[in-house]
Amino acid sequence: MPGEVIDFTPKNRTGRRGAEIWEWLNNAPLNGMKVESFVIIDDEVSDMLVEQTDRIIHTTFKFGLCGEDVTPAIEILNTPIKNMFEDEA
């Protein structure tokens, strides 16, 4: 449902946010959730995975999400993801 927080990322052994996000996305179907798209909005992106770079809105700690970030975030959300967790043949 739009506007509702449905879950949060787990802490994992690597301590890398990108890995935590990847783990959550990987486990979502097992938890009955279908992820069709996602955007990462964060002020610290140095620990994200390379595979996530086209889904990141890099904000600042001081200002957070700004008006100029909204359109790119919506564009990312309107771009469906492929199944990232199946081996491609």
VMD Tcl script that draws the C-alpha trace (Angstrom):
set ca {
  {0.00 0.00 0.00}
  {1.49 3.41 -0.93}
  {2.77 5.46 1.98}
  {2.97 2.53 4.35}
  {6.19 1.12 5.83}
  {5.91 -2.62 5.35}
  {9.28 -3.82 6.62}
  {12.89 -2.88 7.20}
  {16.24 -4.24 6.10}
  {17.98 -6.79 8.29}
  {21.40 -6.32 9.82}
  {23.77 -8.86 8.34}
  {27.31 -10.01 8.97}
  {28.85 -7.76 6.33}
  {27.44 -4.58 7.82}
  {27.13 -3.18 4.29}
  {23.82 -1.46 3.58}
  {23.84 -2.62 -0.03}
  {24.14 -6.23 1.08}
  {21.35 -5.74 3.62}
  {19.08 -4.29 0.93}
  {19.99 -7.13 -1.44}
  {19.18 -9.68 1.27}
  {15.80 -8.08 1.92}
  {14.95 -8.03 -1.80}
  {16.06 -11.64 -2.15}
  {13.87 -12.75 0.77}
  {10.79 -10.65 -0.06}
  {9.11 -13.35 -2.19}
  {9.66 -15.86 0.61}
  {7.77 -13.47 2.88}
  {4.85 -13.16 0.47}
  {5.89 -9.82 -1.03}
  {6.31 -9.08 -4.71}
  {8.85 -6.34 -5.40}
  {8.27 -4.79 -8.79}
  {10.55 -1.81 -8.30}
  {12.61 -0.09 -5.63}
  {14.66 3.02 -5.03}
  {17.42 3.50 -2.46}
  {17.33 6.96 -0.90}
  {20.33 7.45 1.34}
  {22.94 9.99 2.35}
  {25.69 7.36 2.59}
  {26.11 5.27 -0.53}
  {29.72 4.10 -0.29}
  {28.62 0.67 0.93}
  {26.01 0.01 -1.76}
  {26.51 -2.72 -4.34}
  {27.50 -1.96 -7.92}
  {24.28 -3.62 -9.10}
  {22.29 -1.01 -7.16}
  {23.87 2.15 -8.56}
  {21.08 2.88 -11.04}
  {18.51 2.75 -8.21}
  {20.19 5.18 -5.80}
  {19.17 8.74 -4.96}
  {22.14 10.15 -3.08}
  {20.92 12.71 -0.57}
  {22.84 14.74 2.01}
  {22.78 14.30 5.76}
  {22.09 18.01 6.21}
  {19.10 18.32 3.85}
  {17.85 14.76 3.27}
  {15.37 14.20 0.46}
  {14.88 17.45 -1.49}
  {12.44 18.51 -4.16}
  {15.04 17.95 -6.86}
  {15.28 14.29 -5.82}
  {11.58 13.54 -6.24}
  {11.37 13.27 -10.03}
  {14.41 10.96 -10.36}
  {13.07 8.80 -7.51}
  {9.68 8.48 -9.22}
  {11.37 7.66 -12.53}
  {13.32 4.87 -10.82}
  {10.15 3.55 -9.17}
  {8.39 3.57 -12.54}
  {11.15 1.36 -13.97}
  {10.36 -2.27 -13.21}
  {13.15 -4.54 -12.10}
  {13.97 -7.81 -13.76}
  {14.15 -10.83 -11.55}
  {17.57 -10.13 -10.05}
  {17.87 -13.42 -8.27}
  {17.50 -15.97 -11.03}
  {20.53 -17.16 -12.94}
  {20.44 -15.93 -16.50}
  {20.97 -18.66 -19.06}
}
mol new
graphics top color blue
foreach p $ca { graphics top sphere $p radius 0.5 }
foreach p [lrange $ca 0 end-1] q [lrange $ca 1 end] { graphics top cylinder $p $q radius 0.2 }
display resetview
